[in-house]
Amino acid sequence: MELSALLFLAVLMGLLLLLVKGRPKARGHLPPGPHPLPFLGNILQMDRGGLLKSFLRLREKYGDVFTVYLGRRPVVMLCGIEAIKEALVDKAEDFSGRGKIAMVEPVFQGYGVFFANGDRWKTLWRFSLATMRDFGMGKRSVEERIQEEAQCLLEELQKSKGALLDPAFLFQSIAANIISSIVFGKRFHYRDEEFLKLLDLFFQSSSLISSFSDQLFELFSDFLKFFPGAHRQVYKNLQEVSAFIGHVYLLRVEKEKSNPHSEFNQKNLILNTLSLFFAGTETTSTTLRYGFLLMLKHPHLTEGVHKEIEQVIGTHRPPALDNWIKMPYTDAVIHEIQRLAALLRLGVPHMVTRDTHFRGYIMPKNTEVFPILDSALRDPRYFEKPDAFNPDHFLDASGALKKNEAFIPFSLGKRICLGEGISKTNCSSSSPSSSRPSPWPAPWHLRTLTLHPRRVVWEQDPQNTRSASCLV
């Protein structure tokens, strides 16, 4: 009996020690938030609808700046354009660190411009900007490459001769080839086997990263990383892509061998290229696909775009960057597509680079911060109908394009998206090209269209090159 009592007491003490050890310990004076459980953090406050829905609900109780524990990790959430701008712009240096994305952390491990910190990030940022300028970013050559891809899109549509086809593949190919021409200096044929494999690896990984299992993994990565799951498939996929692009910067690595402190080592440069390719391809292609769906759902807006394109460009030449000043309505439509697509609705994790005072709180060095971009992009104070597709959000009373402070699809500050200019040019040049020579009619009742389809299939009328789509 005494032995059983001692054993029970030992087990009880062990559990108490685990609870004490597992209780998250916050340093500094973090913003308020729900009380976390040992090991589990704020799992009770998480909704099956996703992390974003959970965070926005917590905002209603705790305000624009609050703390959530993802497992044992305290993460500060920033909601609304005021809080996001105050942190990422007014205190840009303090908030310029990169936080953790658990699903891809084993692949990048702090390497590459997207995930690097400190001097490594500054070196790779300068190198990436210089490299993309050499390949044409910000120059007319990028515009020409995008026009070339847009023409390829039209040719592929004409080849279909009325048969059903999946536009997702075409938009993926366009986006991937634009990035490829900048990063690799070449484009691929849409049926190239290596190219197809690359796309499959990228978009399979992207689907896994945006899944519910990824959000669960983000909460408990320290534990779940030891078990089979989507994270292992993502790791395998991205390792294959890394091997594919491994030769791209080897010449630069060779030049830097004599410098032991150089950041231009093979691992850094391969993962730098991977991050540029992965981020640029997925975001652009998804925006194009979502824009295509929105235009189908709102044919009267498509008609307005078509008329403006005909007036300014005509039907026999490709759109050029110089045209956009004269096409405010089309530009507003593209802005609205980017706003509603909101590919980074949770933002990308930041990290404070030193002990930081913010709105009366103290965030210790290395505290993770999530700027919730969706809270700005759908703010009713800045967008009259935040959940509706309404280009008037970006037009003034005279019909001219107007700026909107809360329009931050590429984030803000020192960590603003490196490919913002390319993405805007790509969406601007590709979208009107795919709507010419006439807008898309929808052969079904428009109310049956969903903005969250499982798949989009595009059907072209070979008689007048009109395009239609059905959802499956």
Summary of the structure (lengths in Angstrom):
residues: 472
radius of gyration: 24.3
end to end distance: 66.6
largest distance: 93.9
contacts: 1510
relative contact order: 0.15
helix: 54%
strand: 10%
